[in-house]
Structures are given as C-alpha cells and as structure tokens.
Amino acid sequence: MLSILALLASTANPAVATDNEAAAQFWLNMAQHCGQAYEGKRVIARDDRPDLLEGNERLIVHFRECSSELLALPFHIGNADGSWDRSRTWRYSWQDGKLELRHDHRLNTGAPDESNTMYGGLSIGQGTPEQQQFLFTERTAEDGSALGWRIEIVPGERYTYGTFSGDNWTWRLDFDLSKPLDKLPPAPWGHE
C-alpha cells in the first residue's frame, strides 16, 4: 500500500497525496482490490430509466487496471439469455488535484460508442476515504439539485456504484468485496 501512496505522490500533482488525504485514501482503498473481480446486485432501481438493468442480470466489477494515474474497473453484465454486455469501464483518474470519474463505453466491435462515452465529472464536496461524489456538470435535477455519481468503498466488504440527486440515491449497485471470484472475466470490449 505504501508503494501506491509513493506513486501518487510522484504524479504530476504531488498535492494529491498531501492536500487531499481523503481522496488519496479512497484511491488506496480501491487500489487494494486490483486484480480481483467481484459479483454484485442492483439495490436501487431507477424508476425513470427502465433500461438500466431489470434486476435479474449477473453483475461483475473487475478491478483490472491500476496505476498511479488510472484505476480502470470494467463492469460486466450477464444477461438472462446467457449473453454478456462488456461495454462499460469505470475510469478513475486525477485531474487538477481532484478525482475524476469517466465512463468508457464501447460497442461489441471494440470501437468507442461515440454517442455515449467518456462522460463523467470531478469529485465534489468533502469526500471521505469511503465515499466520493462526482458531479455531472451538464445536468441538474428539475428542482435544481446536483446530479452525479456516488461511489463507496469499504475494503474487504463492499464497493458501491450509483447515481444521486441531491442527497438521495437514484440508482445503486453493491458488489461483495468479501468474495473474490475464482475466475476473472475476459477483457472488456476494445481492451484486449
């Protein structure tokens, strides 16, 4: 774990490891799961977007790529018919001393989904080593409240990915970090 902190400190912005301790610890909490994959489930469904999983899919997150500059977590969706959607990768990186979350979406050919890729945002507010929120700057809720992603990590217990509006979860997936999968999933589309 110390070597990752040293790598963070050696990045283009050394303030990341000193001035933003909560974000740096959050990064380390994520990075300690590198090389492992975990199964999850949908906990909160979106009532305004029925296309965001039906609830019967097999969900896997793979902490696949880890460096001092990037944590890449492919999100694999096993459909009821036995097919897999390997189009999404959650990408965490550093931008001007803040954590950034981007969504790399690919077509099954491996090509970027030009109409729906690399959207995301920077961390906002006072994050903690267990939770960070990322603001989606291009949208706000009808009531004017912030919209974005809330990510939680409790090492060895739970990784949570979801969306929020104001103070409320609007969609949520929980992955069980206490049970790494014996067999890792294949590379996500476009990342052989």
Sequence and secondary structure as in RCSB ss.txt:
>XXXX:A:sequence
MLSILALLASTANPAVATDNEAAAQFWLNMAQHCGQAYEGKRVIARDDRPDLLEGNERLIVHFRECSSELLALPF
HIGNADGSWDRSRTWRYSWQDGKLELRHDHRLNTGAPDESNTMYGGLSIGQGTPEQQQFLFTERTAEDGSALGWR
IEIVPGERYTYGTFSGDNWTWRLDFDLSKPLDKLPPAPWGHE
>XXXX:A:secstr
 HHHHHHHHTSS THHHHT HHHHHHHHHHHTTTT EEEEEEEE  SS TTS  S SEEEEE  EE SSEEEEEE
EEE TTS EEEEEEEEEEEETTEEEEEEEEB TTS B TTS SEEEEEESS  SSEEEEEEEEEE TTS EEEEE
EEEETTTEEEEEEEETTEEEEEEEEETTS  SS     TT  
